[in-house]
Amino acid sequence: MKEPKDYIIFPLDLPTYNEAISYAELLTEHVGLFKVGLELFISQGPGIIKSIQDAGRAGIFLDLKLHDIPATVKRAFLAASRHGPEFVTVHCDEGGETLRAVAKNNPGGTKILAITVLTSLDQKKLKDLGYSEKFAQDLSALVLLKARMAKAAGCHGVVCSGLEVGLIKRELGPELIAVTPGIRPAWSVVDQDDQRRVVTPADAIKNGADYVVVGRPIRDAREPADAARRVAEEIEDALLQGKN
């Protein structure tokens, strides 16, 4: 049974071993998973995963956003899965063939999460990238298209913003795991944020999110563990409201 804190993924978007392990030790009892992204994985190598695992109970969300030809992504995913993460991310942009290549060659327990549309993208950026007017004007249609592709290919879940998670759950079912980045508690919203499509932890959970990625509001707090507890309390309230 998941506790409210188990819904929280904390990103260890930090450049050094000592910084990463310091936060891992501080927060391992207050979050469900630690996100290891490109910066930390490249700067410290795969050994950082075991160090984080040794720090305590929280698991690993290995956010590598693999994106290449199918054979390369398949081999990279297998190599990543040997380190025992709960999730590894793969981009949808290469299409269903790549996602199927990974899904059909996954002997372990690592789950495949497909990246739909990055939460830093908005309508203007998609138009600049050459997307059709239909998708540039309706991000939810693009996200849903990629989520359908991911489910059909055999992926365990998707990464999407909290604005689209309800739509995905309604159309594709509750069993498809939804991880939502761009999460900002109401008490932490600031101007000049590089995330364009943000929601609160409570709203994401009410919409059906299985995990929420909460970074800066916890990392930049005077007491990070206390901030994580506050996020967990928001999630608990949302879960209780959902049962009523």
N, C-alpha and C positions, 0 to 999 in steps of 0.2 A: 504494500500500500504506500503510494507516494505521500510524503509529507509536503506541506506548502514550500518549504525550502528546496525540495528536490526538483521543483519546476525551474529553479534559477540556474542559469549558465553564466558564469563570470569569465569574461575574456582576459586572459593573461597577455594582453597586448603590450608587452614590456621588452626592452632590449637586452637585459642582462639576466644571468642565472640567479643571482642573489635577489634581485627585485621580484622575479617570478616566484621563487620558492618562498620568499617572505610573505607574499600575498596568499600563496597556496596554504601555508601553515596557518595563517591568520583566519582564512575563510573556509577551510575544508569542512568544518562542522556547520556551516551556515548556507552552503549552496549544494546543488546536486551534481553539477559538472563544471569543470574548468575548460574553457575554450583555448586551444593552442593554435594560433594562426601562423601565417607565413613568417612574420618578423621573428617570433621566438623560435619557431622550428628551424629556420635557416640559420639564425645566429648561434643556436646552442646544439642543434642536431637532435636526432631521435632520442638520445639519452635523457633529454629533459622530461620525456613522458614518464619514464620510470621514477624519476625523482619526484615528480608531482604525485604520482600514484603512491609512493612511499610516504608522502606527507600526511596522508589521512584517507578518509572515506570517499571523497568526491571522485567521480569518474572523469574521463577525458572525452572531449568533443574536438576531434582533430579537423580543423577547418582549413583544408589545403586548397579547396575549390579547384580540383583537378580538371584540366581542360587541355586536351590534345587529341590525337587520333585514337581510335578505340583500343588498339593493341597496347599503346603506351599507357593510357589511363587504366586499363585492366591490370597491367603489371604494377603500376604505381599504387593502385588501391590495395592489391595483395601485399605489397611491401609495407604499406602503412598499417594494414590490419594486423600484422604480426606483432605490433607493439601493444595490442590489446585495448584500443580506444572503443568507446561505446558507439561513436559515430565518426564517419569520414564524409566530407562533402565533395560532390562532383558537379560541375557546371552542366546545365541543360543545353547550352548554346551549340554544342557539337551534334546534338540530336539524339534520337532514340537509340540508334545503333551503339553509340558509346555507352549509354546507360544500360542497355541490355548486356553488353560485353562484360560490364562489371557485375551486374546482378546474377548472371549465369555462371560466374566464376568466383563465387564468394563462399568458401567452405567454412569460414569461422563465424563468430557471433557478432562481428562488427556490422552495424547497420549503415545503409547507404542513404545519405540525404542529398537530394538534388537541389541545387541553387536555381531559383526561378528568376526573379529580378532583384538586383541589389537595392537595398533601401536608400542608398545615396542617389539613385536615379529618379528623376522626375520627368514630367511630360516634355519639357524643353530639351533635356539631355537625350531622351529617346528619339525625338525628332531630329536632333543634330546627328545622331548615330545612323540615321537612315531608315528607322522603322516607319511602317505605313501609318497614315493618319489615323486609321482605326485603332492601332495599338498605342500610338503616341498619345491619343486623346483618352484612351481607356486602359490604364495600366492593369486593372483587374482582369480584363480579357486576356492580356498577354500572360499574366501570372497563372491564370487558370489553364491556358493552353499548355504551358510548360508543366504544370502540375499533372494534367492528364497524361502527358507524355511520360512523366516520371513514374506514375502509377502503372501505366501499361507496360513499361519496361521492367517492372519488378522492384523498383526502389521502395525502401521502407518508409520514406517520408520526404518532406520538402522543407526548404527554408523560404519563408515569405514574410512580408510585413504583417503587422496586426490588423491592417486595414483589409487584407484579403483572406485572412485565415477562416473567417466565418463562411465565406463563399466556397472555399475549398472543402471545408468539412461538410457543408450541405450537399455539394455535388458529388464528392468522391468518397465520403464516408468517414466515420470516426477513427477507423483503424489506420488511416494514413497519418503518420506522425507529422506534426507541424511545429517547427521551431521558428520563433519570431524575434529577429533582432530589431534595433531601433526602438528599444523600450526605454521610456523615461517616466519615472514616477512624477506625479503632479508637482511635488515639492522640489523637483530638480530641473525643470525645463528652463533652458537658457537660449538666448539669441545666438546667432552665428553657429548653430549646430550643423555638422556636415551630414547628418541624417535628415532626409526630407520627409519620410513617411513614418512618423513616430506615433505611438500610442502608449497609454499607461499599462502597467502590469495587470491591473484589474480588468481593463477593457480587453486586453489580449486573452486572458484566461476565460472571460465571459464569452468571447467569440470562439473559443475552442482550442486555443494554443496548448500544446503539450509541454513546451519549454519556452522560457523567455530569456533573451540575452540582455543582461544589464551590466554595463561597464562603468562609464564615468560617474554616475550617481553614487556608486559604491566606492570605486577607486579613489575619487577625489574628496570623499567625505572625511571629516576630521576623525571619525571613528568608523572605519569601513565595516566592521562586523555589526555595529549597531545599524548602519544603513541597510545592510543585507537583511537584518531582522525586520526592519520596517517594510522592505519589499515583500518579505514572506508574509507579513501581517496583511498587506494589501491583497496578496494572492489568497490567503485563507478566507478573508472576507468575501472575495469574489466566488470562491468555491462554495461557501455556505449559502450565498445568495442564489447560486445556481441550483442548489438542492431544494430551495424553498419555492 
